[in-house]
């Protein structure tokens, strides 16, 4: 059994994979096949990182708008849809600047 560095007897996943591979299998592949295999491993994401980032940003924007609508309707005593109007934000910023 392959041990990890701490000596606990619990092997890591990478070491188990390396240990389970046959030594002849690694030597049979030429460098070109290894390169293609390596590229395939890294480019096999279902949802790319940039798309994930875009989804998170959109969800944050939606949460901010919904939170502002609920807060303005609950605490501000106005209509929830008034949050989307520019006049409301002008009034709010004027209130902040005067206070």
Buried (B, 14 or more C-beta within 10 A) or exposed (E): EEEEEEEEEEBEEEBEEEEEEEEEEEEEEEEEEEEEEEEEEEEEEEEEEEEEEEEEEEEEEEEEEEEBBEEBBEEBEBEBEBBEEEEBEEEBEEEEEEE
